[in-house]
Amino acid sequence: MNLNKKDQKEILEYLKLITSELTDAYNSTPDTSENSDALYFIDTARDLVDELAINVEDNQEVPVPHEDLRKDNEFIRNNYWEVWRGYHWG
């Protein structure tokens, strides 16, 4: 990535603001079954921003999400709904 210190600092400031906004979004979303996917997506986005901030701090290459991560997330979401349906209509 080879960022100069000024660019690195500016990017980190934006990432900190994004993390703050995602935290506010997470905390202002009611924790109900209807919002569980939204909370999951917000939390995942916050994790990705945190990972990017660490890489920018270290001035490393930005990782590209792997297809395996997407498959794992899809599996978790699908299993969640199957368990939820079984619990509510079981």
N, C-alpha and C positions, 0 to 999 in steps of 0.2 A: 504494500500500500504506500509506503514511503511518504507520509504526510509531514509537512513542516509543522512546527510547534503551534503556530497561529491557527492553521486549519484544524489541527488536532483538537485544540482547545475549543474552537467554535463548534465543531461536530459534537464533542462531548457535552457542551452546554445544551445543544438541541436535543440530544439523546436523553439528558436529564429532564428536560421539559416534557418530552414524550412520555417518559416513565412516570412522571408526576401526573400527567393527564390520564394515563391508563390506570393508575392507582385510584384517582378520583372516580373514573368511570366504574371500576370494579366495586369501590366502596359505596357508590350511589345506586348500584343495581340491586334490587331486592333479591334475596337468596331464596328463590322459589324454583319449583321444578320447571316452570315455563322459561326461566332465565338461566338454567344451568349451562346450556350451550354457550350463551353470551358470556357468562362468567369464565367458562373454560377458554374461549377464544381470547378474551381480554388478558387472562393470565398467561396464555401461551405467547401472545404478542409482547407482553412485558418481559417474559423470559428471553425472547429473541432480541429485544432491545438491549437488555442487560448483557447478553452474550456479545452483541455488536460493540457495546461500550467497552467491554474488557478487551476486545480485539483492537479497537482504536487506541485505547490506552497503551497497549503493548505494541502498537503500530504494526500489526500483523495483517496478513491477508484476511479478507472478510470471508467467512465460511458460507458455502451455498447449502441450503437445506437439502438433505438427501431424500431421495424417494422413499427410503425405508422409514424415515421420520413421518412422512405423510401417511404411509400405510399404517404405521403404529397408531397415529392419531385417529385415523378412520376406524380402525379396529376398536379402539377404546370407545369412541362415540357410538358405534353400532352396538357394542356389548352393553353400554350404559342403557341405551333405549330398550334393549331386550330385557334386561334385569328390571328396569323401571316398569315396563308393560306387565311383566310377570307379577310384580309386587302389587300393582294397582288393579289388574284384571285377572290375577292368578286364580 
